[in-house]
Amino acid sequence: MDPKTNTDSYHDYGALLLRVSLGVVLIAHSLYLKLMVFTLAGTAQFFASIGLPGWLAYLVFGMEVVGGALLILGYQTRIVALALLPILLGATWAHWGNGWLFTSTNGGWEYPLFLAAMSAVVALIGAGAYVVVPGQKHSAGAYSANAR
């Protein structure tokens, strides 16, 4: 396979890997961490402790689960990635005072910031290969003006 002639294909598979990885992390973070470890009530208490309304925890949980699933499926990828960006930047803000590393007490800001960067890149490059709406070009390639 000549990389010079298959650049769009490589981009599509790279975008697929990035999109699915972000989706899996968001689902794991919401279903396991927020629901099973901290519980939704505990997550709402944490939100309230940092000055956010407690009900926002339930909205964030839902957006992470649904958004993660939509990213994995490749459905409306750019819109979903953009919608998740404020949540990920909010998580960065929530952990800002804990220091840089995620291993810091109460978690640092580097991991949520990395996820925000991933979400921004997915929004910029699109879904890549294997999307839920067949027949539509969702390429990350340089000439895919109609990528979603």
Secondary structure, DSSP 8 states (H G I E B T S, - for coil): --TTT-HHHHHHHHHHHHHHHHHHHHHIIIIIIIIIIS-HHHHHHHHHHTTS-THHHHHHHHHHHHHHHHHHHTSSHHHHHHHHHHHHHHHHHHHGGG-SSTTSTT--SHHHHHHHHHHHHHHHH---SS-SSTTS----STT-TT--
